[in-house]
Amino acid sequence: MEIIGALMNGNPDDFTQHKEAVLQGWRRCGRQLLSNDLIFDFGSWLYAAMTTNPVWLANSARLLDGFPSPARSFTVVDLGAGPGTSALAMGAHRPEARFIAVDLAPQMLALARRNRQAAGWLPARLLLMQGDALRLPLVSASVDVVTAHSFLYLVADAAAVVRESYRVLRPGGRVAFLEPHAGAPDWRWLWQQPPAGLQISLTLWRFYSWVHRRFSPAELAGTLSAAGFINVTTEVTLGGFGLFGRGEKR
């Protein structure tokens, strides 16, 4: 009732005092909803549908931008891989890459398995692994790239995930994240995009990132640098809705 009163009185200072209570309420509701298998299954289907937009897929593929093509095949770990959309998009442009898609949710991995089969990929090209990004079931210095699309903003300890990514990378390995941007997006750009679902996807992304978190370029770069990454860069994308963060292991 105090929150409602603050809104009705129009006092921004009063509302600011209760902002954290509002956010905690949203998070509690979200956890309760996701504990329902039927709702989670529907959410998995909706997320998979949202991420098949061509613009979204093109930005997923760009997670491997700047990674030099080695003479051999290379291994990419995709965190919070969901239905495998990002891994499949990256692999379509980099045939020499093999992927390990990591996700905690078995429902998401089941979707990824179906998408892998539909794409005609063998399990050796896209290995699906249920696991925690804070404790990856991988030995140290064993992979070449770690990527994640729309993942860090959902975890409680993003810095710990970045440190774990650093651990599993070989020296010279790369990390690339695409996360919600804290700056003001260009809504005009969004509504000028072809009507193929991107408007719905990014509007929902903007809302969910308000509930959870968004990254400024300085914050994302600082998180990567604090974990030990060098040559850290950031790049605003998706009309200001998204932010790339990239780095290299010493």
Steps between C-alpha positions, in 0.01 A plus 500: 500500500790737569623449144154572356476811717837624375385456142170678559667789682739543210801540728800349316710495817239290677482259208880474481506387863271211410660410166694208645183362659330517159788318334510234770128446452546450127783255561295300750213480252739393227650223710155373597384500139812325372458229763189391309606255228216592263580870521872433458432282196291779347774751581759276336290483185445878502872570550590266215249674272631845598862417421446380143468852360763566226636813673529314831674207328743732321603654831540154651735406216704814573605360836791342310599823325871563530592146595774397256450183301756249626645227282311246709141483615426691819264450792237751613314474830163678481365581846127514568461347157123454525357346182841509330410794278824693554725198450324407177522860374873521578565160347327593176770765447794312650495139374836428668350554847358235729274597788423401856159644592455530877166560671351412838147441370425155352203648312730737314744222420214291362415787265866531404511128423206535262653808338832321458327212325299736278823676397660168410782539751663201666545495880876522443447846347260622769537328836216577742597513866290566809715702735550807716694789347650567844652150509550385144567127464810576291870486579698821514647644180308256280291714259563782252195726534226560759184677384164592648197681364261660751641303791715706737213735580299210642763358738549625854881510479602601148860560609530139618372373164760712320776367728389143430506576128858621540594176675386267221653705218839423352757783499407725210139382516215745458181582684197675350175599669192671359297656781227764549635854472439747781481798264187634335405289196386635165133405493459659158765260364311208651166584343666548161615137498308246288201360691647159576470497877807709587284774651343254743834334579689819583209659687478193723880498535486863610236419760677191637827690521324769703396230745849347510780731382660680207866571429668826411811471280719594797336242726528212253857592408590529867357156576710345223816685600459409867496131403837541327397552138705733281420684175149554632254674269131585508260580217141621513275306262136426419405866489633561850315207657806272511865523598788279390788445740812319379836413649806278467669277755865576567 
